[in-house]
Amino acid sequence: MEFQLPDFDLRVMMPEIFLFLWALVVITFDLSTKRRSGAAVAYLAMFGLVITGILLAVAGTGAGFGAMFFNDAASIFFKVIFLGAAFMAIGSSFGLLRQKIQHHRGEFFGLILLSTVGMMFLASSNELLSLYIGLELTTIPLFVCAAFFKDNRLSVEAGIKYLIIGAFSSALLLYGLSLLYGLSGTTDLLQMRINIATTHLNFREIGMLPMISVIMLVAGLGFKLALPPFHQWAPDVYEGSPTPIAAFLSVGSKAAGLIAFAKIMINGLQVFYDQVMAPSDWGILVAVIASAAMIWGNVAAIRQANIKRMLAYSSIAQAGYIMIGMVALNELGMAAVSFYMFTYLFANMGAFAVVAIFEDTTGSTQISSYNGLAKTSPFHAASMSVFLLSLAGIPPLAGFFAKYYVFASAIKMAGAADDKSWLYWLVGVGLLTSVFALYYYANIIKTMYFTTDESPYRLSVASPGSAMVLIGLIGVLLFGLYPTPILEFAAGIPEALGVVVP
């Protein structure tokens, strides 16, 4: 049989190719300056991300390399999130360059760029092997970044835990993917849906293999999304990692896991949600996990004294809210999930940027250290309050509309089909746990504003980190007051993912 490569178009793949080469340029630049590049290497990395964004705008849609690389509305939308998260993570890292990263700066920023390349390839993949490779390219550089402070016990512990649990989850994911290939005879996600739907018309005829594969897939992807019971790594890794890396994990890695989940479970396995197969089998499984994420993430966050651990548990809870729109599996749900992730970029990266600046200035990540911060650093205290209120879902901030659309999508699906009435309960859990979330977010605001003591710390406004705070602040306010452009762009994502349920 003659082997023939699929048609390819380098123009569509140019952003990924450029960013990969730019990561090598960043590392080489740091080496060529004999490790004395200072902040220039960070600016160089950020400049590369800006150029990549421009290339993404002109690359357009279409096949880059068959099903292995295809640009559509969903991939472009999530690539913007990846680039934004990487840009803000690097912009929050300047304090580390002065104090903790005296050497290997090029490798630090180069690894962030390489992880971003993996995320971008993953978002464009419609085929199992290339999707898995993209997911691993996303994760492996972050193993190193998490343990970058090799003289710090917590950082090394974070890297080791992330590596071990990450390797285990990758094995589960790969096993689930291999079962899917055995059931469908293809690695192409769209063809997989067709093959399973036409060949296995009765779920009982093929036994438990589809369910086992779904469980393996949910376990593997649940690690990337920090969903219970696969969330144990998140608090320790967030606490021990460099703060900008924790921020990048909370947004970039989560968005990568989300688009991977959507491509596999919706683009490839939406048929399992249909009456032809076991009704709502992966939907109910994920709904239970999402409920656990919202409950445990919010309850555990209340008890935290370390702000990075608190944001880690908050991130677990936020993943639960996001998955409400995913299991709704309608057009509004997928658009809401995408909008949620976009607004989460600004709120969470902005909050971590404030934490990074505070840690660089004080050396502390304890919530009690924020006492009276509003008196000495009003801009940072006000910005942090806005970010936390957006994460809590308070109007008119962007986080309110994100939660509203996610809940509305589930209610719409529950009203459209009698067998989906359990979605009402899922929305109820989401609404109830949002009250818990407001308590611990408001506790930080109370600490900054409503204490008699004046903070001994004064945070610098004239810094790259503060510029990242400003970007986050603008995003949260702008897309809260005027969400229409993002919602209109996100409206094309359901069609790209093949959502056909009304």
C-alpha positions in Angstrom: 0.0 0.0 0.0 1.4 3.4 -1.0 1.9 5.8 1.9 0.8 9.3 1.2 1.2 12.4 3.5 -1.9 14.5 3.9 -2.0 17.9 2.4 -0.4 20.6 4.6 -0.4 24.3 4.7 2.4 26.0 6.6 0.6 29.3 6.6 -2.0 27.9 9.0 0.7 26.4 11.2 2.9 29.5 11.2 2.0 30.8 14.7 3.1 27.5 16.3 6.2 27.1 14.2 7.2 30.7 15.0 6.7 30.4 18.7 8.6 27.1 18.9 11.6 28.7 17.1 11.2 31.8 19.3 11.5 29.7 22.4 14.9 28.5 21.1 15.9 32.1 20.4 15.0 33.1 24.0 17.2 30.3 25.4 20.0 31.1 23.0 19.9 34.8 23.8 20.3 34.2 27.5 23.2 31.8 26.8 24.9 34.3 24.4 24.8 37.0 27.0 26.5 34.7 29.5 23.4 34.7 31.8 23.6 38.5 32.2 20.5 39.3 30.1 18.5 40.6 33.1 15.0 41.6 32.2 15.7 41.7 28.5 15.1 38.0 28.1 11.6 38.4 29.6 10.8 41.3 27.3 12.1 39.2 24.4 9.7 36.3 25.4 6.8 38.7 25.7 7.6 40.2 22.3 7.5 36.7 20.7 4.0 36.1 22.2 2.8 39.4 20.7 4.2 38.5 17.2 2.6 35.0 17.6 -0.8 36.7 18.3 -0.4 38.8 15.1 0.5 35.7 13.1 -2.6 33.9 14.6 -4.8 36.8 13.3 -3.5 36.5 9.8 -3.2 32.7 9.6 -6.9 32.2 9.3 -8.8 28.9 9.4 -8.3 25.6 7.5 -6.3 22.4 7.6 -2.6 22.7 8.4 -1.8 19.0 8.3 -5.0 17.0 7.8 -6.9 16.1 10.9 -3.7 16.4 12.9 -3.8 20.2 12.7 -6.9 22.1 11.8 -7.7 25.8 12.7 -11.3 26.5 13.5 -13.2 28.9 15.7 -12.7 26.8 18.8 -8.9 26.5 18.4 -8.4 30.1 17.6 -10.4 31.2 20.6 -8.4 29.0 23.0 -5.1 30.0 21.5 -5.9 33.6 22.4 -6.4 32.4 26.0 -3.1 30.5 25.9 -1.1 33.4 24.6 -2.8 35.8 27.1 -2.0 33.5 30.0 1.6 33.1 28.9 2.0 36.8 28.4 0.6 37.7 31.8 2.6 34.9 33.5 5.9 36.2 32.1 4.9 39.8 32.9 4.4 38.8 36.5 7.9 37.2 36.7 10.1 40.3 36.7 10.3 40.3 40.5 11.7 36.7 40.4 14.5 37.9 38.1 15.8 40.3 40.7 15.6 37.9 43.6 15.2 34.2 42.9 16.1 33.5 39.3 19.7 34.7 38.8 20.6 32.0 36.3 18.8 30.0 33.7 16.3 32.8 33.0 16.3 31.8 29.3 15.3 28.3 30.2 12.5 29.5 32.5 10.8 31.6 29.9 11.7 29.2 27.1 9.8 26.4 28.9 6.8 28.6 29.3 6.8 29.3 25.6 7.2 25.6 24.7 4.3 24.7 27.0 2.3 27.3 25.1 3.2 25.7 21.8 1.9 22.4 23.1 -1.4 24.0 24.1 -1.7 25.6 20.7 -1.1 22.3 18.8 -3.5 20.6 21.2 -6.2 23.1 20.4 -5.9 22.5 16.6 -5.8 18.7 16.8 -8.7 16.6 15.7 -6.8 13.4 16.0 -6.0 11.3 19.1 -2.2 10.9 18.6 -1.4 14.5 17.9 -3.8 15.6 20.6 -2.0 13.4 23.2 1.4 14.7 22.0 0.2 18.3 22.3 -1.0 17.6 25.8 2.3 16.1 26.9 4.2 19.0 25.3 2.0 21.2 27.4 2.7 19.4 30.7 6.3 18.3 30.6 7.8 21.8 30.6 5.6 22.7 33.5 7.0 19.8 35.6 10.4 21.6 35.3 8.9 25.1 35.9 7.1 24.0 39.1 10.4 22.8 40.6 12.5 25.7 39.2 13.6 26.8 42.7 15.8 23.7 43.2 17.1 25.0 46.6 13.5 25.4 47.9 12.0 22.3 49.5 8.4 23.3 48.7 9.3 24.0 45.0 11.1 20.6 44.6 8.2 18.9 46.3 5.7 20.6 44.0 7.7 19.5 40.9 7.9 15.9 42.1 4.2 15.6 43.0 3.2 17.2 39.7 5.5 14.8 37.8 4.3 11.6 39.5 0.6 12.4 39.4 1.0 13.8 35.9 2.7 10.7 34.6 0.0 8.5 36.2 -2.8 10.5 34.7 -1.1 10.4 31.3 -1.0 6.7 31.5 -4.8 6.5 32.3 -5.5 8.9 29.4 -3.4 6.9 26.9 -5.1 3.7 28.0 -8.5 5.3 27.4 -7.5 6.6 24.0 -6.2 3.1 23.0 -9.6 1.6 23.9 -11.3 4.2 21.8 -9.1 3.3 18.9 -9.9 -0.3 19.3 -13.7 0.4 19.4 -13.7 2.7 16.4 -10.7 1.6 14.3 -9.6 5.2 13.8 -7.8 8.0 15.5 -9.7 10.7 13.7 -12.2 12.2 16.1 -14.9 13.0 13.6 -14.6 9.6 12.0 -14.6 8.0 15.4 -18.0 9.4 16.2 -19.4 8.1 12.9 -17.8 4.6 13.3 -19.1 4.1 16.8 -22.6 5.4 15.9 -23.0 3.2 12.9 -21.2 0.1 14.0 -22.2 -0.2 17.7 -25.9 0.7 17.7 -26.5 -1.0 21.0 -24.4 -0.3 24.0 -24.9 -3.7 25.4 -23.4 -5.4 22.4 -20.0 -4.1 23.1 -20.0 -4.6 26.9 -18.3 -2.3 29.3 -15.4 -1.2 27.1 -16.9 2.2 26.1 -17.6 3.0 29.8 -14.1 1.9 30.8 -12.6 4.1 28.2 -14.8 7.0 29.3 -13.7 6.5 32.9 -10.0 6.4 31.9 -10.5 9.6 29.8 -12.3 11.5 32.6 -9.5 10.5 35.0 -6.7 11.6 32.7 -8.3 14.8 31.8 -9.6 15.4 35.3 -6.0 15.8 36.4 -5.4 18.6 33.9 -8.6 20.3 35.1 -7.9 19.6 38.8 -11.3 17.9 39.3 -11.9 15.7 42.3 -10.7 13.1 43.1 -7.8 14.0 40.8 -7.1 17.4 42.4 -4.7 16.4 45.2 -1.7 17.8 43.4 -3.1 21.3 43.0 -2.8 22.9 46.5 0.8 21.7 47.1 1.9 22.5 43.5 0.4 26.0 43.5 2.0 26.7 46.9 5.5 25.5 46.0 5.7 26.6 42.4 6.9 30.1 41.4 3.8 32.2 41.6 3.7 33.1 37.9 3.9 29.4 37.1 1.0 28.7 39.5 -1.0 31.3 37.7 -0.1 29.8 34.3 -1.2 26.4 35.6 -4.5 27.7 36.9 -5.4 29.2 33.5 -3.3 27.9 30.6 -3.2 24.2 31.7 -6.9 24.3 32.7 -7.9 25.7 29.3 -5.8 23.1 27.6 -7.5 20.3 29.6 -10.8 21.9 28.8 -10.4 22.0 25.0 -8.9 18.4 25.1 -12.0 17.3 27.0 -14.3 19.0 24.5 -12.6 17.5 21.5 -12.6 14.0 22.8 -15.9 13.8 24.7 -18.0 16.0 22.5 -16.4 15.9 19.0 -15.6 12.2 19.3 -18.0 10.7 21.9 -21.1 12.9 21.8 -22.9 9.8 20.7 -22.6 8.4 24.2 -24.9 11.1 25.4 -27.6 10.0 22.9 -30.4 7.5 23.6 -28.7 5.2 21.1 -26.1 4.4 23.8 -26.4 4.5 27.6 -28.3 7.7 28.3 -26.1 10.5 29.6 -23.5 8.1 30.8 -20.5 10.4 30.7 -22.7 13.4 31.4 -23.8 12.1 34.7 -20.3 11.0 35.6 -18.9 14.4 34.9 -21.8 16.1 36.7 -21.0 14.2 39.9 -17.4 15.1 39.6 -18.3 18.8 39.0 -20.5 18.8 42.1 -17.7 17.4 44.1 -15.4 20.1 42.8 -17.7 22.9 43.7 -18.4 21.6 47.1 -15.0 20.5 48.2 -13.1 23.3 46.4 -15.2 26.0 48.1 -15.4 24.4 51.5 -11.6 23.6 51.7 -10.8 27.2 50.5 -12.4 28.6 53.6 -9.9 27.0 55.9 -6.8 28.2 54.0 -4.3 30.7 55.6 -2.0 30.7 52.5 -3.4 32.7 49.6 -1.9 30.5 46.9 -3.5 27.4 48.5 -6.8 29.3 48.7 -6.6 30.2 45.0 -5.7 26.6 44.3 -9.0 25.4 45.9 -10.8 28.2 44.3 -9.5 27.0 40.9 -10.8 23.5 41.7 -14.3 25.0 42.4 -14.1 27.1 39.2 -13.5 24.0 37.2 -16.7 22.6 38.6 -18.7 25.6 37.5 -17.1 25.4 34.0 -18.1 21.7 33.7 -21.8 22.6 34.2 -21.8 24.2 30.7 -19.9 21.2 29.4 -22.4 18.6 30.5 -25.3 20.8 29.3 -24.0 19.9 25.8 -25.9 22.5 23.9 -24.8 25.5 21.8 -25.3 27.9 24.7 -23.3 25.6 27.0 -20.2 25.4 24.8 -20.3 29.2 24.1 -20.7 29.8 27.9 -17.8 27.5 28.8 -15.6 29.4 26.3 -16.7 32.8 27.6 -16.1 31.6 31.2 -12.6 30.6 30.4 -11.9 33.9 28.7 -13.1 36.0 31.6 -11.3 33.6 34.1 -8.0 34.5 32.3 -8.2 38.1 33.4 -9.6 37.6 36.9 -7.3 34.7 38.0 -4.1 35.9 36.2 -4.8 39.4 37.7 -5.2 38.0 41.2 -2.0 36.0 40.9 -0.2 39.0 39.5 -1.1 40.9 42.8 0.0 37.9 44.8 3.3 37.7 42.9 4.0 41.4 43.5 3.2 41.1 47.2 5.4 38.0 47.5 8.3 39.7 45.7 8.0 42.7 48.1 7.3 40.9 51.4 8.4 37.3 50.9 5.0 36.2 52.4 2.0 34.4 50.9 0.0 34.4 54.1 -3.5 36.0 54.0 -2.8 37.7 57.4 0.1 39.6 55.8 -2.4 41.6 53.7 -3.7 43.4 56.8 -4.3 47.1 56.0 -2.9 46.8 52.5 -5.5 49.2 51.1 -4.0 52.1 53.2 -0.5 51.8 51.6 -1.2 50.2 48.2 -4.8 51.3 47.2 -4.4 50.3 43.5 -3.3 46.8 44.2 -5.9 46.3 47.0 -8.7 47.7 44.8 -7.6 45.5 41.9 -7.4 42.4 44.0 -10.9 43.1 45.3 -12.3 43.4 41.8 -10.6 40.1 40.8 -12.0 38.3 43.8 -15.5 39.7 43.3 -15.4 38.6 39.7 -14.4 35.1 40.7 -17.3 35.1 43.1 -19.7 36.1 40.3 -20.7 39.6 41.5 -22.3 41.9 38.9 -21.5 43.8 36.8 -18.1 42.1 36.6 -17.3 39.6 33.9 -17.4 36.6 36.3 -21.1 37.2 36.9 -22.0 36.9 33.3 -19.8 33.8 32.9 -21.6 32.0 35.7 -25.0 33.3 34.4 -24.5 31.9 30.9 -23.2 28.5 32.3 -26.2 28.1 34.6 -28.6 29.2 31.9 -27.3 26.6 29.5 -27.9 23.8 32.0 -31.4 25.1 32.8 -32.2 25.3 29.1 -31.1 21.7 28.5 -33.0 20.5 31.6 -36.2 22.1 30.3 -35.8 20.7 26.8 -35.5 17.0 27.8 -37.2 15.2 30.7 -34.3 12.8 31.2 -31.9 15.8 31.8 -33.9 17.1 34.8 -30.9 16.2 37.0 -29.2 19.3 35.6 -31.5 21.4 37.8 -29.8 19.8 40.8 -26.4 20.6 39.4 -27.3 24.2 38.9 -28.6 24.3 42.5 -25.2 23.0 43.8 -23.5 25.7 41.8 -25.7 28.5 43.2 -25.4 27.3 46.8 -21.6 26.9 46.7 -21.2 30.3 45.1 -22.4 31.6 48.5 -19.5 29.8 50.2 -17.1 31.2 47.7 -18.2 34.8 48.5 -17.2 34.2 52.1 -13.5 33.4 51.6 -13.1 36.0 48.8 -14.7 38.6 51.0 -12.4 37.6 53.9 -9.4 38.8 51.9 -11.1 42.1 51.1 -12.0 42.5 54.8 -8.3 41.8 55.7 -7.1 44.5 53.2 -9.7 47.2 54.0 -11.3 46.7 57.4 -8.4 46.4 59.8 -7.1 49.2 62.1 -3.5 48.4 61.4 -1.7 50.0 58.5 0.3 47.6 56.3 4.1 48.1 56.6 4.4 47.2 52.9 4.0 49.5 49.9 3.7 47.8 46.5 5.3 49.5 43.5 2.8 50.7 40.8 5.5 51.4 38.3 6.4 47.8 37.5 5.7 45.2 34.7 3.7 43.2 37.3 1.5 46.1 37.9 0.9 46.4 34.2 -0.4 42.8 34.2 -2.7 43.8 37.1 -4.0 46.7 35.0 -4.6 44.4 32.0 -6.5 42.0 34.2 -8.5 44.9 35.7 -9.4 46.2 32.2 -10.5 42.8 31.0 -12.7 42.1 34.0 -14.4 45.5 33.8 -14.6 45.8 30.0 -16.0 42.3 29.3 -18.4 42.6 32.3 -19.9 45.8 30.9 -19.6 44.8 27.3 -19.4 41.0 26.8 -21.0 41.0 23.3 -17.9 40.8 21.1 -16.6 37.8 23.0 -20.0 36.1 23.1 -20.4 36.6 19.4 -17.0 35.1 18.7 -17.7 32.2 21.1 -21.0 31.5 19.2 -19.0 29.8 16.5 -17.4 27.3 18.8 -20.3 24.8 19.2 -20.4 24.3 15.5 -16.6 23.8 15.4 -16.9 21.1 18.1 -19.8 19.4 16.3 -22.5 20.1 18.9 -25.8 18.9 17.5 -28.0 18.6 20.5 -30.5 21.5 20.6 
